[in-house]
Amino acid sequence: MSITTLSSRRQNLLLIAGILLIATSLRVTFTGAAPLLDSIRADYGLTTAQTGLLTTLPLLAFGLVSPLAAGFARRFGMERSLTGALILICAGIAVRSLPSPTLLYVGTAIIGCGIALGNVLLPGLIKRDFSGHVAKMVGAYSLTMGGAAALGSALVVPLALSGLGWQGALLALMAFPLLGFLVWLPQWRNHTPAAVTTSRSLHDKGIWRSALAWQVTLFLGINSLVYYVIIGWLPAILISHGYSEAQAGSLHGLLQLATAAPGLLIPLVLHKLKDQKGIAIGVALMCAVSAVGYWLMPQQAVLWTLIFGFGSGATMILGLTFIGLRAGSAHQAAALSGMAQSVGYLLAACGPPVMGKIHDASGDWHIPLIAVAVISLIMAVFGGLAGRDKEIHGKS
């Protein structure tokens, strides 16, 4: 083996390690705060609505910043933009952990901006550097992201009780983006701008006029909506059916682990398929079935949690894979990723409060769960359309 080949392999492994470590920061720094919300509310005397804003604020940041990410990548390059994303996440964690209610919200918003950049740019980077292994890479970073989220959720409460307090526990989550920053830093020197096509359809504005782009967007976006409704309200749904808070919390953690599991399986299946229509419809239907299951047979909540987690996790992996498969270039992938995640997270930001209001008006969770099931059926329709073996060209 030549020295050049060995060096190239090491650089490739370092790039993959950097991608996976960035992925660990894209969920844990957000979802890791959820188990501490009661402590935060009690410490600062926040209302339920003010506490809920800590969940909604990052989703709004995702939706508003995502469309800007492709422009940053064209101007500064993907490597440097992702470095900036990690710096923002670290800075946001530091600000959020300071003893001030105002800085708690400011830091949360900064974290949301950094995560939004990472969410959008990673699919574009994978399209550019691993175009022949999109599904495998998306599966690997989805698995890593889900595993880190579950680990963070499991660790923050023990850390807070160990004497660090909730601020110290949240500050400890900086270990994820800080490690990612250190491993990713060599990519700053290896800055490789992707070619920018001159076709208008491949730029940010043109992508919004593509029917296929909208099909991918709504498949991924509706999944974000139903995922954040269930992840936000599952403990309350379970408690209303007689589960204890500890049982509900355990199932909430199980849900996050279940969303990571498809990262092992979906990439192994995709390369054997002529297109992805059938599997996209199937995993969306899993979300619909589980929502009905929570309503009709809540005593089987473990089963429905596993089914929903696998279906939603697989949908996310497929949606992110579609970004790479349907786009014709790295920058088009970044623009499509920005479009899909902007729409998806704005929908997600609306979902939990709307379903909460429906619950308050009706007095139970039946109507919200039926709504999740119906929305999941609509997601299955868009999955069938987005799963066709096509690529975005002009106004496809």
C-alpha positions in Angstrom: 0.0 0.0 0.0 1.5 3.4 -1.0 1.9 6.2 1.4 -0.5 8.3 -0.7 -3.2 5.6 -0.4 -2.7 5.2 3.3 -2.9 9.0 3.8 -6.1 9.2 1.8 -7.7 6.4 3.8 -6.8 8.1 7.1 -8.3 11.4 5.8 -11.4 9.6 4.8 -11.8 7.9 8.2 -11.2 11.2 9.9 -13.9 12.8 7.7 -16.4 10.0 8.6 -15.5 10.3 12.3 -16.1 14.0 12.1 -19.5 13.6 10.5 -20.6 11.1 13.1 -19.4 13.3 16.0 -21.2 16.3 14.5 -24.3 14.1 14.4 -24.1 13.4 18.1 -24.6 17.1 18.7 -27.6 17.6 16.5 -30.2 16.1 18.9 -28.7 15.5 22.4 -28.1 19.2 23.0 -31.8 19.8 22.3 -33.6 16.7 23.7 -31.2 16.4 26.6 -32.9 19.3 28.3 -36.3 17.6 28.4 -35.8 15.5 31.6 -34.8 18.7 33.4 -37.7 20.9 32.4 -39.5 20.4 35.8 -36.4 21.5 37.7 -35.9 24.5 35.4 -39.5 25.5 35.8 -39.4 25.2 39.6 -36.0 27.0 39.9 -37.1 30.0 37.8 -40.8 30.0 38.6 -41.8 29.6 35.0 -45.3 28.9 33.8 -46.1 25.8 31.7 -46.3 28.0 28.5 -42.9 29.6 29.3 -41.4 26.2 29.9 -42.9 24.8 26.7 -41.2 27.6 24.8 -37.8 25.9 25.6 -39.0 23.1 23.4 -40.7 25.2 20.7 -37.9 27.8 20.4 -35.3 25.5 18.9 -37.9 24.2 16.4 -38.6 27.8 15.3 -34.9 28.4 14.9 -34.6 25.3 12.8 -37.4 26.4 10.6 -36.1 30.0 10.2 -32.4 29.3 9.8 -32.5 26.2 7.6 -33.2 28.0 4.3 -30.1 30.1 4.9 -27.7 27.2 5.3 -27.2 26.5 1.6 -26.2 30.1 1.1 -23.6 29.9 3.9 -22.2 26.7 2.3 -21.8 28.4 -1.1 -20.1 31.4 0.5 -17.9 29.8 3.1 -17.8 26.1 2.1 -19.5 23.2 3.8 -16.5 22.4 6.1 -16.2 25.9 7.5 -20.0 26.3 7.8 -20.2 23.1 9.8 -17.3 24.3 12.0 -19.4 27.4 12.6 -22.4 25.3 13.5 -20.4 23.5 16.2 -19.1 26.8 17.6 -22.7 28.1 17.8 -23.9 25.0 19.6 -21.0 25.2 22.2 -21.6 28.9 22.7 -25.4 28.4 23.1 -24.8 25.6 25.7 -22.5 28.0 27.7 -25.0 30.8 27.6 -28.0 28.6 28.4 -26.2 27.3 31.5 -25.7 30.8 33.0 -27.9 31.7 36.0 -30.4 33.9 34.2 -33.9 33.1 32.7 -33.3 35.5 29.8 -30.0 33.8 28.9 -31.7 30.4 29.2 -33.9 31.4 26.2 -31.1 33.2 24.4 -28.8 30.2 24.7 -31.5 27.8 23.6 -32.1 29.9 20.5 -28.4 30.0 19.7 -28.2 26.2 20.0 -31.2 25.9 17.6 -29.4 28.0 15.0 -26.3 25.8 15.2 -28.3 22.6 15.0 -30.2 24.0 12.0 -27.0 24.5 10.1 -25.7 21.0 10.9 -29.1 19.4 10.0 -29.1 21.0 6.6 -25.4 20.7 5.6 -24.7 17.1 6.6 -26.9 15.6 3.8 -25.2 17.9 1.3 -21.7 16.9 2.5 -22.6 13.2 2.2 -24.0 13.8 -1.3 -20.7 15.4 -2.3 -18.2 13.1 -0.6 -20.1 9.7 -0.4 -22.5 9.9 -3.3 -22.2 6.1 -3.8 -23.0 5.3 -0.2 -25.7 7.9 0.7 -28.0 5.4 2.5 -25.2 3.8 4.5 -23.8 7.2 5.7 -27.3 8.6 6.5 -28.1 5.4 8.4 -24.8 5.6 10.4 -25.2 9.2 11.4 -28.9 8.7 12.2 -28.0 5.8 14.5 -25.2 7.9 16.1 -27.6 10.8 16.6 -30.3 8.6 18.2 -27.8 6.8 20.4 -26.3 10.1 21.7 -29.8 11.5 22.4 -30.7 8.4 24.4 -27.4 8.6 26.3 -27.8 12.3 27.0 -31.4 11.9 28.3 -30.2 9.0 30.6 -27.2 11.0 32.0 -28.6 14.5 32.7 -30.8 13.7 35.7 -28.0 11.7 37.5 -25.6 14.5 36.8 -28.0 17.1 38.1 -28.6 15.1 41.3 -24.9 14.5 41.8 -24.4 18.1 42.9 -24.0 19.8 39.5 -27.6 21.1 39.4 -29.5 21.3 36.2 -27.2 24.1 34.9 -24.1 21.9 35.4 -25.9 18.9 33.8 -26.8 21.0 30.7 -23.2 22.4 30.6 -21.9 18.8 30.6 -23.7 18.2 27.2 -21.0 20.5 25.7 -18.8 17.4 25.6 -20.6 16.2 22.5 -20.1 19.3 20.2 -16.6 20.1 21.7 -15.3 16.6 20.8 -16.9 17.0 17.4 -15.2 20.4 16.9 -11.8 19.0 17.8 -12.1 16.0 15.4 -13.7 18.2 12.7 -11.1 21.0 12.9 -8.7 19.5 10.3 -11.4 19.7 7.7 -11.1 23.5 7.9 -7.7 23.2 6.2 -9.1 20.6 3.7 -11.7 23.1 2.5 -13.1 21.8 -0.8 -15.9 23.9 -2.3 -18.5 21.9 -4.3 -19.1 22.9 -7.8 -22.0 25.3 -8.2 -24.2 24.8 -11.2 -25.4 27.7 -13.2 -28.9 26.3 -13.6 -31.5 28.3 -11.7 -33.4 25.2 -10.7 -30.4 23.9 -8.7 -30.2 27.0 -6.6 -32.2 27.8 -3.4 -35.2 29.6 -5.0 -35.6 27.2 -7.9 -35.9 24.2 -5.6 -39.2 25.6 -4.2 -40.8 25.3 -7.6 -40.1 21.5 -8.0 -43.0 19.1 -7.4 -40.6 16.3 -6.5 -38.8 18.6 -4.0 -42.2 19.3 -2.3 -42.9 15.6 -2.2 -39.6 15.0 -0.4 -40.2 18.0 1.8 -43.7 17.0 2.9 -42.7 13.4 3.6 -39.8 14.5 5.8 -41.7 17.5 7.2 -44.9 15.6 8.2 -42.7 13.1 10.0 -41.1 15.9 12.0 -44.6 17.1 12.9 -45.8 13.7 14.2 -42.5 12.9 15.9 -42.5 16.0 18.0 -46.1 15.6 18.9 -45.5 12.1 20.2 -42.1 12.9 21.8 -43.6 16.0 23.4 -46.9 14.5 24.7 -46.2 10.7 25.1 -45.5 10.9 28.9 -48.8 12.8 29.4 -50.7 10.4 27.2 -49.3 7.4 29.2 -50.0 9.0 32.6 -53.6 9.7 31.5 -53.9 5.9 31.0 -52.6 5.1 34.4 -48.9 4.7 33.9 -46.6 6.2 36.6 -44.2 9.0 35.9 -41.3 6.6 36.1 -42.9 4.2 33.6 -43.8 7.0 31.3 -40.2 8.3 31.5 -38.8 4.9 30.7 -41.0 4.6 27.6 -40.0 8.1 26.5 -36.3 6.9 26.6 -37.3 3.7 24.8 -38.9 5.8 22.0 -35.6 7.6 21.4 -33.7 4.3 21.2 -36.3 2.9 18.8 -35.8 5.8 16.5 -32.1 4.9 16.3 -32.6 1.2 15.4 -33.5 1.8 11.7 -30.0 3.2 11.2 -28.8 -0.4 11.3 -31.4 -2.0 9.0 -32.7 0.5 6.4 -29.3 1.0 4.6 -29.0 -2.8 4.2 -32.3 -2.9 2.5 -32.3 0.2 0.3 -29.6 -0.9 -2.2 -31.6 -4.0 -3.1 -34.7 -2.0 -4.1 -35.4 -0.6 -7.5 -37.1 2.4 -5.8 -38.2 3.3 -2.3 -41.9 3.7 -2.7 -43.0 0.5 -0.9 -40.7 1.0 2.1 -41.6 4.7 2.4 -45.3 3.9 2.5 -44.7 1.0 5.0 -42.8 2.9 7.6 -45.3 5.8 7.5 -48.1 3.4 8.1 -46.3 2.1 11.2 -46.7 5.6 12.6 -50.4 5.6 11.9 -50.9 2.1 13.4 -49.1 3.0 16.6 -51.1 6.2 17.1 -54.3 4.2 16.8 -52.7 1.6 19.2 -52.0 4.2 21.8 -55.7 5.2 21.6 -57.4 1.8 21.5 -54.9 -0.5 23.4 -52.8 1.8 25.7 -51.9 -1.3 27.8 -49.7 -2.4 25.0 -47.8 0.9 25.0 -44.3 -0.7 24.8 -45.3 -2.3 21.5 -46.7 0.9 20.1 -43.6 2.8 21.3 -41.3 0.4 19.5 -43.5 0.5 16.3 -43.7 4.3 16.3 -40.0 4.8 17.1 -39.0 2.4 14.3 -41.4 3.9 11.8 -40.6 7.5 12.5 -36.8 6.8 12.7 -37.0 5.0 9.4 -39.0 7.8 7.8 -36.4 10.3 8.8 -33.6 8.2 7.4 -35.5 7.7 4.1 -36.3 11.4 3.9 -32.7 12.4 4.4 -31.6 9.7 1.9 -34.1 11.1 -0.6 -32.4 14.5 -0.3 -29.1 12.9 -1.5 -30.8 10.6 -4.1 -33.2 13.1 -5.7 -30.7 16.0 -5.8 -28.4 16.4 -8.7 -25.5 18.2 -6.9 -24.2 18.8 -3.4 -25.5 22.4 -3.4 -28.9 21.3 -4.7 -28.9 18.7 -1.9 -28.2 21.5 0.7 -30.9 23.6 -0.8 -33.4 20.8 -0.7 -32.3 19.9 2.8 -32.9 23.5 3.8 -36.3 23.5 2.2 -37.4 20.2 3.8 -36.1 21.0 7.2 -37.5 24.6 7.2 -41.0 23.4 6.4 -40.7 20.4 8.6 -39.6 22.2 11.7 -42.1 25.0 11.3 -44.8 22.3 11.2 -43.2 20.6 14.2 -43.2 23.8 16.1 -47.0 24.1 15.6 -47.8 20.5 16.3 -47.4 20.1 20.0 -49.2 23.3 21.1 -52.1 22.6 18.7 -52.5 19.1 19.9 -52.3 20.3 23.4 -55.1 22.8 22.8 -57.2 20.0 21.2 -56.6 17.9 24.3 -57.6 20.8 26.6 -60.8 21.4 24.6 -61.8 17.7 24.4 -60.5 16.5 27.8 -58.6 13.5 26.5 -56.0 12.4 24.0 -58.3 10.5 21.6 -58.7 13.3 19.0 -55.0 14.2 18.9 -54.0 10.6 18.4 -56.6 10.2 15.6 -55.2 13.3 14.0 -51.6 11.9 14.2 -52.9 8.7 12.5 -54.6 10.6 9.7 -51.6 12.9 9.2 -49.4 9.8 9.0 -51.6 8.4 6.2 -51.0 11.6 4.3 -47.3 11.2 5.0 -47.5 7.7 3.4 -48.9 9.3 0.2 -46.0 11.7 -0.1 -43.6 8.8 0.7 -44.9 6.9 -2.3 -44.4 9.9 -4.5 -40.9 10.8 -3.1 -39.8 7.2 -3.3 -40.0 7.0 -7.1 -36.7 6.6 -8.9 -36.4 10.2 -10.1 -34.1 13.1 -9.8 -34.9 16.8 -9.6 -34.6 18.5 -13.0 -36.0 22.0 -13.6 -39.6 22.0 -12.5 -39.9 18.2 -12.0 
